[in-house]
Amino acid sequence: MKLPKIKNLRTPAGVLTAALLVSGQPDLRANGFYIPVQDPFAASRGNAFVATADRPSAIYYNPAGLTQLDSLAVHAGVYAVQLGIEAETDIDGRTHENDAEFIPVPQLYVAAPLNDSLAVGVGLNAPFGLRTDWGASTPFGAVATETDLKYATAWGVLAYELSDSLSIGGGIGVTYADGTLKQLAAPQLAPGAEFEFKGDDVAANWIASLLWNPHQQHSFGVTYRAKTDLDLEGSGGAPAVGLPNGRASLDLVTPDTLVVGYAFRPDNHWTIEANVEWVNWKRLATSTLRQAFSPDTPLPFNWESNFMYGIGMTYAPNRTWAFNAGYIFIENSQPDLNFNPAIADADRHWLSAGVSYTAEDWTVDVAYQYAFSDRTVRDRTAAADGGNLVAGDYRSRFHGLMLSFNRSF
């Protein structure tokens, strides 16, 4: 579907639509803002963990795995990610870089068995979010300058062991999201003037999973996480171009995901696991921008659902040390026609490695991730002046550091 061209930029509705139509929603919801890595042990082996899920982070990866815990366990960790993107744009032939900084993303999980068959867990993490800042000097300033999404989900889950080899799990997640969008409102009317939207909301979703261990060497896991429907309510405006600040809202959907995994343990020292995850970005469909001083504006998008393929291995020579390595391939979900430099989504490769150290009831996990992608965009992309402001070559290099502490009681 081709995005419509904005013709009347001199009206408040035209300014606001031009500011958001080509960039408002993708800034918050493209694949670059999905954060599937929520435990350094899992992340360091390609995030392939749904068929193992024997730690407190199973609350997110596969709640059914909590039936494997023998006692109360606590996990506290942080993921620091740096999103470095370079753009060599056709419109000026220059190279532009976003303001890349390490952004902390925390995780907290607490889980315990209630009896021989039932376990419970609560957690807090950020499966979506992050921030990009290109500044106002790029040629695509009318498409994107800054995006900031703060997103946190509190989980409450139960796990039940149906038999010695099969467990099921599930629960509820409550999400708080706070979004900020900034773009140059109408450079030809007021150079440097920005449109800014801010809004927040709270919404619920759910998770369901199973874990099957037919043999001590083989296990299978499946986890489904439902979509989250949010309606960010707040304010928006660009007074410098005649659009006063007023009440505004933007509906936001983070997609449902389905992940399937298989783990093979040839002996007591090695584990090899592969996961495939489907991310339903088609949930974007058409969003609606509601504003106090203009009619409601439908925002159509043409995102594609994508797959993530992860494979990794763990080598544990003894009870003290474990060494992990892994790889993830993430398919691009952003067609050229709807490309947005705030995300610069592309087919992306993630390499990871990590180490775990266990002493008595404590385990410390450290992981490092490196991601890279290169993409050329040439299709005509809708923009305020009808031209292709974002055409060019985009190069991303991401770095991620993770640290966690686990304690069993």
ZAGU-509410 format. One line per field, with one value per atom (N, C-alpha, C): atom name; x, y, z. Coordinates in steps of 0.1 Angstrom, whole numbers. Each point is the difference from the previous one (the first is absolute). Layout:
! residues N
name [CA ...]
east [X ...]
north [Y ...]
up [Z ...]
//
This chain:
! residues 409
name [N CA C N CA C N CA C N CA C N CA C N CA C N CA C N CA C N CA C N CA C N CA C N CA C N CA C N CA C N CA C N CA C N CA C N CA C N CA C N CA C N CA C N CA C N CA C N CA C N CA C N CA C N CA C N CA C N CA C N CA C N CA C N CA C N CA C N CA C N CA C N CA C N CA C N CA C N CA C N CA C N CA C N CA C N CA C N CA C N CA C N CA C N CA C N CA C N CA C N CA C N CA C N CA C N CA C N CA C N CA C N CA C N CA C N CA C N CA C N CA C N CA C N CA C N CA C N CA C N CA C N CA C N CA C N CA C N CA C N CA C N CA C N CA C N CA C N CA C N CA C N CA C N CA C N CA C N CA C N CA C N CA C N CA C N CA C N CA C N CA C N CA C N CA C N CA C N CA C N CA C N CA C N CA C N CA C N CA C N CA C N CA C N CA C N CA C N CA C N CA C N CA C N CA C N CA C N CA C N CA C N CA C N CA C N CA C N CA C N CA C N CA C N CA C N CA C N CA C N CA C N CA C N CA C N CA C N CA C N CA C N CA C N CA C N CA C N CA C N CA C N CA C N CA C N CA C N CA C N CA C N CA C N CA C N CA C N CA C N CA C N CA C N CA C N CA C N CA C N CA C N CA C N CA C N CA C N CA C N CA C N CA C N CA C N CA C N CA C N CA C N CA C N CA C N CA C N CA C N CA C N CA C N CA C N CA C N CA C N CA C N CA C N CA C N CA C N CA C N CA C N CA C N CA C N CA C N CA C N CA C N CA C N CA C N CA C N CA C N CA C N CA C N CA C N CA C N CA C N CA C N CA C N CA C N CA C N CA C N CA C N CA C N CA C N CA C N CA C N CA C N CA C N CA C N CA C N CA C N CA C N CA C N CA C N CA C N CA C N CA C N CA C N CA C N CA C N CA C N CA C N CA C N CA C N CA C N CA C N CA C N CA C N CA C N CA C N CA C N CA C N CA C N CA C N CA C N CA C N CA C N CA C N CA C N CA C N CA C N CA C N CA C N CA C N CA C N CA C N CA C N CA C N CA C N CA C N CA C N CA C N CA C N CA C N CA C N CA C N CA C N CA C N CA C N CA C N CA C N CA C N CA C N CA C N CA C N CA C N CA C N CA C N CA C N CA C N CA C N CA C N CA C N CA C N CA C N CA C N CA C N CA C N CA C N CA C N CA C N CA C N CA C N CA C N CA C N CA C N CA C N CA C N CA C N CA C N CA C N CA C N CA C N CA C N CA C N CA C N CA C N CA C N CA C N CA C N CA C N CA C N CA C N CA C N CA C N CA C N CA C N CA C N CA C N CA C N CA C N CA C N CA C N CA C N CA C N CA C N CA C N CA C N CA C N CA C N CA C N CA C N CA C N CA C N CA C N CA C N CA C N CA C N CA C N CA C N CA C N CA C N CA C N CA C N CA C N CA C N CA C N CA C N CA C N CA C N CA C N CA C N CA C N CA C N CA C N CA C N CA C N CA C N CA C N CA C N CA C N CA C N CA C N CA C N CA C N CA C N CA C N CA C N CA C N CA C N CA C N CA C N CA C N CA C N CA C N CA C N CA C N CA C N CA C N CA C N CA C N CA C N CA C N CA C N CA C N CA C N CA C N CA C N CA C N CA C N CA C N CA C N CA C N CA C N CA C N CA C N CA C N CA C N CA C N CA C N CA C N CA C N CA C N CA C N CA C N CA C N CA C N CA C N CA C N CA C N CA C N CA C N CA C N CA C N CA C N CA C N CA C N CA C N CA C N CA C N CA C N CA C N CA C N CA C N CA C N CA C N CA C N CA C N CA C N CA C N CA C N CA C N CA C N CA C N CA C N CA C]
east [8 -8 9 -3 8 -5 9 -5 -4 -10 -5 10 -1 8 -7 7 -6 1 -12 0 -1 -8 -3 8 12 9 -3 -8 -2 -11 -8 -10 5 -5 4 -1 -11 -1 11 3 10 14 3 13 1 -10 1 0 -8 1 13 6 13 10 -1 10 0 -13 -1 -2 -6 -4 11 12 11 9 -2 10 -6 -12 -4 0 -8 -1 12 6 12 11 1 11 -2 -13 -2 0 -3 -5 8 10 6 9 5 7 12 6 11 -3 -13 -5 -6 1 -3 13 -1 12 -3 3 -3 10 12 10 -2 -3 -4 7 11 9 13 11 13 4 -5 3 -7 -12 -8 6 2 5 13 9 13 1 -11 -1 -11 0 -9 -15 -2 -14 -8 7 -6 -1 -12 -1 -14 -10 -13 -2 9 -1 9 6 8 -7 -1 -8 0 12 2 5 -2 4 -12 1 -11 -5 9 -4 -9 -3 -11 -13 -2 -12 -3 10 -1 1 11 3 -10 -3 -9 -5 -11 -4 -1 -3 -2 13 12 12 2 -8 2 -2 -7 -2 13 11 13 8 -5 7 -3 11 -1 -3 3 -2 -2 -2 -2 13 -2 11 -3 11 -1 10 -4 9 -1 11 0 11 -4 10 -3 10 -2 7 -7 5 3 12 4 3 -8 1 4 9 3 -4 -8 -6 7 10 8 -5 -4 -5 6 5 5 -9 -2 -8 7 3 5 -11 -6 -12 2 -9 1 -2 -8 -5 12 10 11 14 0 12 9 -5 8 -3 9 -3 -4 -11 -5 -1 3 0 -10 -7 -9 8 -6 7 -1 10 0 6 -8 4 -5 7 -5 -12 -11 -12 -3 -2 -2 -14 -2 -13 0 -7 1 -9 3 -9 0 -11 -1 -10 4 -9 1 -11 -1 -9 5 -9 3 -11 2 -10 3 -10 -10 -12 -10 -3 2 0 7 -2 7 -4 -12 -5 -2 -1 -4 11 3 10 -6 6 -5 11 -2 11 -6 8 -3 12 -2 12 -3 11 -1 11 -4 10 -5 8 -4 2 -11 2 -1 -4 0 6 5 4 13 8 12 -2 11 0 10 -4 9 -1 11 1 9 -6 8 3 -6 1 -8 2 -9 8 12 8 0 -6 0 -11 2 -10 -14 -1 -12 -6 3 -5 -15 -6 -15 -6 9 -5 3 12 3 12 -2 12 3 -11 3 -13 3 -11 5 -9 3 -12 1 -10 4 -6 2 -11 4 -10 4 -9 3 -12 2 -11 3 -11 1 -8 7 -6 -4 -11 -4 -4 8 -3 -1 -6 0 4 6 4 -5 -4 -6 6 5 6 -11 -4 -10 5 12 6 15 8 14 7 -6 6 -7 -12 -7 -5 3 -5 -6 -9 -7 2 -1 1 -7 -2 -6 -3 -5 -3 -3 1 -4 11 1 10 -8 5 -5 11 -3 10 -3 11 -1 9 -5 8 -1 12 1 8 -7 7 1 12 2 5 -6 4 3 11 3 4 -5 4 0 7 -1 -14 -7 -14 -2 6 -1 12 11 12 -1 -9 -1 -7 -8 -8 8 6 7 12 11 12 3 2 4 -12 -12 -12 -3 -3 -3 -14 -5 -13 4 -7 3 -13 0 -11 5 -8 3 -13 1 -12 4 -9 2 -13 2 -12 4 -10 2 -9 4 -8 5 -9 4 1 7 1 2 3 1 11 4 10 -4 3 -3 12 3 11 -1 9 2 14 4 13 -1 6 -1 14 2 13 -2 -1 -3 12 12 12 10 9 10 9 1 8 -8 -13 -8 -11 -2 -11 -5 -13 -7 -8 0 -7 -8 -11 -9 -5 1 -5 -7 -12 -7 -3 4 -3 -10 -11 -11 4 -6 2 -4 5 -4 -5 -13 -7 1 7 2 -6 -5 -4 7 11 9 -8 -3 -8 10 -1 9 -3 11 -1 9 -3 8 -2 10 -1 13 -2 12 -4 0 -4 6 13 7 -6 -8 -6 -15 -5 -14 -8 6 -7 2 -9 2 0 7 0 -14 -4 -13 -1 -11 -2 2 7 2 2 -3 2 4 7 4 -1 -7 -1 12 5 13 -2 4 -1 14 3 13 -5 7 -6 1 -9 1 12 5 12 -2 5 0 14 5 14 -1 7 1 15 3 14 3 12 4 14 2 13 5 13 6 12 0 11 7 11 7 7 3 6 -2 6 -2 7 8 8 -5 -7 -4 -15 -5 -14 1 -8 -1 -15 -4 -14 -2 -12 -4 -14 -3 -13 -4 -12 -6 -11 0 -10 -7 -13 -8 -5 2 -5 -10 -12 -12 -1 9 0 -12 -7 -12 -11 2 -10 0 11 0 -12 -3 -12 -1 -12 -2 -2 8 -2 -7 -4 -7 6 2 5 -12 -2 -11 5 -5 5 -11 3 -10 -4 10 -3 -2 -1 -1 -8 -6 -7 9 -6 8 6 13 7 4 -4 4 14 8 14 3 -1 2 15 3 13 1 11 2 11 0 10 -2 11 -1 4 -7 4 14 7 14 3 11 5 14 3 13 5 12 6 12 -1 11 6 13 6 12 2 11 4 11 4 6 -1 6 10 12 10 2 -3 1 10 13 10 -2 -6 -2 -12 -3 -11 3 12 4 -1 4 1 -9 -5 -7 3 3 3 -10 -4 -11 5 -6 2 -13 -3 -12 -1 -10 -3 -15 -4 -14 0 -10 -3 -14 -1 -13 -4 -12 -4 -5 2 -5 -15 -6 -15 -5 9 -3 2 -10 1 6 7 6 -10 -12 -10 -3 1 -3 12 12 13 0 6 1 14 7 14 1 -12 1 2 -3 2 11 0 9 0 -12 -1 6 5 7 1 4 4 12 -1 11 6 13 7 5 -2 4 10 12 9 1 1 0 9 5 8 -2 2 -1 6 1 5 -8 -1 -7 9 -1 8 -9 1 -9 8 -3 6 -10 -1 -11 -14 -7 -14 0 11 1 5 -6 5 1 11 2 1 -7 0 4 9 5 -2 -4 -2 3 5 2 -7 -6 -6 5 2 3 -9 -6 -10 5 -3 3 -10 -2 -8 3 -2 2 -12 -5 -12 0 -4 -2 -15 -4 -14 -1 -8 -1 -15 -10 -14 -4 -10 -5 -8 4 -6 -8 -12 -9 7 -1 6 -8 2 -8 0 11 1 -2 -3 -3 13 12 12 6 11 5 12 -4 10 9 -4 8 8 0 7 15 7 14 4 12 6 1 -5 -1 9 8 9 -2 -3 -2 10 5 9 -4 -6 -5 9 1 8 -9 0 -8 8 -1 6 -10 1 -10 7 -6 5 -12 1 -10 5 -8 3 -12 3 -11 3 -10 2 -11 4 -10 0 -12 -2 -5]
north [-12 12 12 10 12 10 7 10 12 7 12 12 8 12 11 7 11 13 6 11 14 0 13 1 5 1 12 9 13 -1 -10 -2 -8 2 -8 -15 -4 -15 -4 8 -4 -1 10 -1 -12 -3 -11 -13 -1 -13 -2 11 -1 -4 5 -4 -14 -6 -13 -11 3 -10 -9 6 -8 -5 5 -5 -2 4 -1 -14 -9 -14 -8 -1 -8 3 12 4 -9 -2 -7 -16 -5 -13 -9 5 -9 -10 -10 -11 4 12 5 3 1 4 -12 -12 -12 -5 -3 -4 -14 -10 -14 -5 6 -5 5 -9 3 -7 -6 -8 -2 4 -1 -15 -9 -14 -4 3 -3 8 13 9 -5 -5 -3 -13 -8 -11 2 12 3 1 3 1 -13 -11 -13 -6 1 -4 -5 1 -4 -14 -9 -14 -5 10 -3 7 13 7 -5 -2 -6 11 13 10 10 9 9 8 3 7 -8 -13 -7 7 9 8 7 4 6 -9 -9 -9 -11 -6 -12 -3 6 -2 -15 -9 -14 -5 6 -5 2 8 3 -13 -10 -12 -8 5 -6 5 11 6 -8 -1 -7 9 13 9 14 9 14 5 7 5 15 8 14 3 8 4 15 7 15 3 7 2 13 3 12 -2 5 -1 15 2 14 -2 7 -1 13 0 12 -2 9 -1 10 -5 9 -2 11 0 11 -3 10 0 12 2 9 -6 8 3 12 3 5 -4 4 15 6 14 10 -4 10 -7 -14 -7 -1 5 0 -12 -2 -11 6 -5 5 -12 4 -10 3 -10 3 2 5 2 -13 -8 -14 1 -6 0 -13 -5 -12 3 -8 2 -12 1 -11 -5 -14 -6 -11 2 -9 -12 -10 -12 -4 -5 -5 -11 -12 -12 -6 -5 -7 -12 -12 -12 -10 -9 -10 -11 -12 -11 1 -2 0 -14 -10 -14 -8 -13 -9 3 5 2 14 10 13 10 10 10 14 10 14 9 11 9 14 10 14 6 10 6 14 7 13 1 3 2 10 2 10 -7 -7 -7 9 12 10 13 9 13 5 7 6 14 6 14 2 9 4 16 6 14 4 5 4 15 7 15 6 13 7 4 -5 5 -10 -11 -10 5 -5 4 -7 -10 -6 5 12 5 1 1 1 -14 -11 -13 -5 3 -4 8 5 6 -8 -2 -7 -9 -12 -9 -6 0 -5 -8 -13 -8 -7 3 -7 -10 -12 -11 -11 -3 -10 -9 -12 -10 -8 0 -8 -13 -12 -13 -7 -7 -10 -13 -11 -12 -12 -11 -13 -11 -10 -12 -12 -10 -12 -12 -10 -12 -11 -2 -10 -14 -2 -14 3 -11 1 6 0 5 13 4 11 9 13 11 11 7 12 12 11 13 11 11 12 10 12 10 13 11 13 10 9 11 13 9 14 10 7 8 15 8 14 5 9 5 16 6 15 3 7 2 15 4 13 0 8 1 14 2 14 -1 10 1 15 4 14 1 10 1 4 11 4 9 -6 8 12 -2 11 12 -2 11 6 -8 4 -9 3 -8 -3 -12 -4 -2 3 -2 -15 -5 -14 -2 -11 -6 -10 1 -10 -6 -13 -7 -8 1 -8 -6 -13 -7 -13 -5 -12 -8 -12 -9 -12 -7 -13 -10 -12 -11 -13 -11 -13 -9 -11 -11 -13 -11 -13 -8 -11 -9 -14 -9 -15 -8 -11 -8 -15 -8 -14 -4 -10 -6 -15 -6 -15 -6 -9 -7 -15 -4 -15 -9 6 -8 10 -5 8 8 -5 7 10 -1 8 8 12 8 9 4 9 10 12 11 8 6 9 11 12 12 9 4 11 11 12 13 8 4 7 14 7 14 8 13 10 12 3 12 12 10 12 12 9 13 11 5 10 13 5 12 11 12 11 12 6 13 0 8 2 14 4 13 5 11 7 14 8 14 9 -3 8 0 -10 -1 1 5 2 -11 -10 -11 1 5 2 -14 -1 -12 -3 -12 -4 -15 -5 -14 -8 -11 -9 -14 -10 -14 -7 -11 -9 -14 -8 -14 -8 -9 -7 -14 -9 -14 -6 -7 -8 -15 -7 -12 -12 -10 -13 -7 -9 -8 -15 -8 -15 -5 -7 -6 -15 -7 -15 -4 -9 -3 -15 -5 -13 0 -8 -1 -14 -2 -13 0 -10 -1 -13 0 -13 -6 8 -5 10 -2 9 14 1 12 10 -6 8 1 12 2 8 -4 7 2 13 3 9 -1 8 5 13 6 7 0 8 9 13 9 8 0 7 13 11 13 6 2 3 15 6 14 5 -9 4 5 -1 6 15 6 14 5 -6 3 16 5 15 5 9 7 13 6 13 10 12 11 9 2 9 12 12 12 11 9 9 10 4 11 -5 -13 -5 -12 -4 -13 -12 -11 -12 -4 -5 -3 -15 -8 -14 0 -9 -2 -14 -2 -14 -3 -13 -5 -13 -4 -12 -9 -2 -8 -15 -7 -15 -7 -11 -9 -6 -3 -5 -12 -6 -11 3 -5 0 -14 -3 -13 0 -8 0 -14 -1 -12 2 -8 2 -13 1 -12 5 -9 1 -11 3 -10 3 -10 1 -11 3 -11 -5 9 -4 8 -1 7 15 4 14 9 -5 8 -5 10 -4 11 -4 9 -2 12 0 7 -3 7 -2 10 -1 10 -2 8 2 12 3 7 -4 7 5 13 7 5 -4 5 14 8 13 0 9 1 13 8 14 1 0 1 14 0 13 11 -2 10 7 -8 6 1 0 1 12 -1 11 0 11 0 0 3 -2 -14 -10 -14 -5 3 -5 -15 -6 -14 -7 -12 -8 -14 -9 -13 1 -5 3 -13 1 -12 4 -9 2 -12 4 -10 2 -10 1 -10 3 -9 4 -10 4 -11 3 -9 1 -11 -1 -6 6 -5 -2 -12 -4 -4 6 -3 -1 -12 -3 3 10 3 11 6 11 -3 6 -1 14 3 13 -3 7 -2 13 -1 11 -4 10 -3 12 -2 10 -3 10 -2 10 -4 9 -2 10 -1 9 -5 9 -3 11 -1 11 -2 10 0 12 0 12 -2 11 3 12 4 9 -5 8 3 -7 2 14 5 13 -1 8 -1 13 -2 12 9 13 10 13 10 12 7 0 6 -9 -13 -10 -6 4 -5 -11 -6 -11 5 5 6 -11 -12 -10 -10 2 -9 1 -12 0 -13 -1 -12 1 -10 0 -12 4 -10 0 -11 -1 -9 5 -8 1 -10 0 -8 5 -7 -1 -12 -3 -6 5 -6 -4 -12 -5 -6 3 -5 -4 -11 -4 -8 1 -8 -9 -12 -10 -6 -1 -5 -10 -12 -10 -1 -2 0 -13]
up [0 0 0 -9 -1 10 7 9 -7 4 -7 1 -10 0 7 9 7 -8 -4 -9 7 11 7 13 -1 12 8 -5 7 10 0 10 12 12 11 -2 -6 -3 -10 -10 -9 6 9 7 8 8 9 -7 -11 -7 -7 -6 -6 10 12 10 5 0 6 -11 -11 -9 -5 -3 -5 11 13 9 14 4 13 6 -7 5 -1 -12 -1 10 4 10 12 4 12 -1 -13 0 -10 -7 -9 7 -8 7 8 -4 8 14 3 14 7 -5 7 6 13 8 5 -8 5 10 1 9 14 9 14 11 -4 10 -7 6 -7 -3 8 -3 -13 -1 -13 -11 2 -11 -6 9 -5 -8 0 -9 -10 -6 -11 4 13 6 -2 -2 -1 14 6 14 3 -9 3 3 -6 3 12 6 12 12 1 9 15 5 13 10 -3 9 3 9 3 -13 -9 -12 -9 4 -7 1 10 1 -13 -7 -13 -12 1 -12 -1 11 0 14 4 14 5 -10 4 6 -4 5 15 7 14 8 -5 8 2 -7 2 12 6 11 13 8 12 12 -1 11 -5 9 -3 -7 -12 -7 -5 0 -3 -11 -10 -11 -1 0 -2 -10 -11 -11 -7 -9 -8 -14 -10 -14 -4 -4 -5 -15 -8 -14 -7 -9 -8 -14 -5 -14 -9 -7 -9 -14 -6 -14 -8 -12 -9 -13 -5 -12 -10 -12 -11 -10 1 -7 -14 -9 -14 -2 9 -2 2 8 2 -1 -2 -2 13 11 12 9 10 10 13 5 13 10 13 10 11 6 11 13 10 13 7 -2 6 15 9 14 6 10 6 9 -3 7 9 13 9 -1 -1 1 11 11 11 -1 8 2 14 5 14 0 5 0 14 5 13 -2 2 -2 11 2 11 -2 3 0 12 -3 11 6 -9 4 -11 0 -9 -15 -2 -13 -5 10 -3 3 -9 3 -4 6 -2 -3 -8 -2 -3 4 -3 -6 -9 -7 -5 -4 -5 -11 -12 -11 -10 -11 -10 -14 -4 -13 -12 1 -11 6 -9 4 -7 7 -5 -6 -5 -4 -12 -9 -11 -1 -3 -1 -12 -11 -11 0 9 -1 -11 -2 -9 -13 -2 -11 -12 2 -12 -10 -12 -11 3 9 3 13 4 13 1 -12 0 2 -2 2 14 6 13 6 12 7 13 8 13 3 5 5 13 10 13 5 2 5 13 11 13 1 2 0 10 9 11 2 1 3 13 8 12 -3 3 -3 13 -1 11 -7 3 -7 10 -5 7 -10 6 -8 7 -8 5 -7 8 -6 -2 -12 -3 1 -3 2 1 2 2 -12 -12 -12 -6 5 -6 10 -2 8 -8 5 -6 9 -7 8 -7 8 -6 11 -5 10 -7 7 -4 1 -10 0 0 8 1 -5 -10 -7 2 3 0 -11 -9 -11 0 -2 -1 -12 -10 -12 -3 -6 -5 -14 -9 -14 -3 -8 -4 -15 -8 -14 -3 -10 -5 -6 4 -3 -15 -4 -14 -3 -4 -1 -10 -10 -10 5 11 6 12 8 12 3 -6 2 15 3 14 9 -4 8 1 12 2 4 -6 6 11 11 11 5 1 6 12 11 12 5 4 5 7 8 8 2 4 2 8 5 7 -7 -2 -6 4 -2 4 -12 1 -10 8 -8 7 -7 7 -5 3 -9 2 -6 6 -4 4 -6 5 -2 8 -1 1 -10 -1 0 9 1 -1 -13 -2 3 1 3 6 8 7 -10 -12 -10 -9 1 -10 8 -4 6 -11 1 -9 8 -5 6 -10 5 -8 9 -4 7 -9 4 -7 9 -5 7 -8 6 -7 -3 -9 -3 11 0 10 -7 3 -6 10 -4 8 -8 8 -6 8 -6 6 0 12 1 6 -5 5 -8 -5 -8 -12 -9 -12 -6 -7 -7 -5 -8 -6 -1 11 0 -10 -4 -9 -14 -3 -13 1 10 2 6 5 6 15 8 15 6 12 8 5 -1 4 3 4 3 -13 1 -12 5 -8 3 -12 2 -11 5 -8 4 -4 9 -2 3 -9 1 0 11 -1 -3 -9 -6 8 -3 6 -6 8 -5 4 -9 3 -2 10 -1 2 -8 1 1 10 1 3 -3 2 6 11 6 0 -3 0 9 9 10 -2 -8 -3 12 10 12 11 12 11 -1 -11 -1 -11 -10 -12 -1 -4 -4 -13 -10 -13 -2 -2 -2 -12 -6 -11 2 -2 2 -13 -3 -11 6 -2 6 -12 1 -10 7 -6 5 -9 5 -8 -2 -8 -2 -9 -6 -8 9 13 10 -1 -7 -1 -8 -11 -8 -2 5 -1 15 4 12 -2 11 -1 9 -5 7 3 13 5 6 -4 4 3 9 4 -11 -8 -10 -14 -3 -13 0 -11 -1 3 4 1 -13 1 -12 0 -10 0 -5 6 -4 -5 -13 -6 -1 3 -1 -8 -4 -8 6 13 6 -3 0 -2 12 3 11 -3 10 -3 9 -3 8 6 11 6 3 -5 1 9 11 9 3 1 3 9 10 9 8 7 8 13 9 13 3 5 4 15 8 15 4 2 3 14 9 14 5 13 6 3 -2 2 -12 -12 -11 -12 -8 -12 -10 -13 -10 -12 -4 -11 -12 -12 -12 -8 -9 -7 -12 -8 -12 -2 -4 -3 -13 -9 -12 1 -2 1 -14 -5 -13 1 -11 -1 0 7 0 -6 -5 -5 -15 -8 -15 -3 -12 -4 -1 -4 -2 14 11 13 8 -6 8 8 13 9 6 -1 5 15 7 15 4 -9 3 -9 -13 -9 0 0 1 -12 2 -11 4 -9 4 9 12 10 6 2 6 14 9 14 4 4 6 15 7 15 7 11 8 15 9 14 9 13 10 12 7 13 11 12 11 11 6 11 12 12 12 11 6 10 -6 5 -5 -9 -4 -9 -14 -10 -13 -6 -7 -7 -15 -8 -14 -7 -10 -8 -15 -8 -14 -8 -13 -9 -13 -7 -13 -10 -12 -11 -12 -5 -11 -11 -13 -11 -11 -8 -12 -9 -13 -11 -9 -3 -8 -9 -13 -9 -3 1 -2 -12 -10 -12 -4 5 -3 5 -8 4 13 10 13 3 5 2 10 -3 8 -1 8 0 -13 -8 -12 -12 3 -11 -5 5 -5 8 -4 8 8 12 9 6 1 7 -9 -13 -9 3 0 3 5 5 6 15 7 15 5 10 6 15 6 14 7 11 8 15 6 13 10 12 11 12 6 12 10 13 11 10 6 10 12 12 12 9 7 9 12 11 12 3 2 4 14 8 13 3 5 4 15 6 15 4]
//
